Amino acid sequence: MSYRITYVDTSLAPASEQAPGGAARTEDFPTEPAALARARELLEDVHCHSVLVSDGTRAPLGGVCLQLKVGLADE
């Protein structure tokens, strides 16, 4: 099953346009651990907003379950 991450990246936008605009990007991963590792990186990046992880059926993984899976609930 493949996993997809969709997020908004504002790092390339001019400072005057950084919020709430930005470029929507998607990345695909072959495994859940790889997708979750990337999701954690994006959640820690100040330029990335609205991080969405979805599985092969495009059902979103989110909320507390996602926070636990990427290790953010421990902080």
Helices and strands as residue ranges (DSSP letters): E 3-9, G 15-17, E 23-29, H 32-44, E 48-54, E 60-61, H 63-70
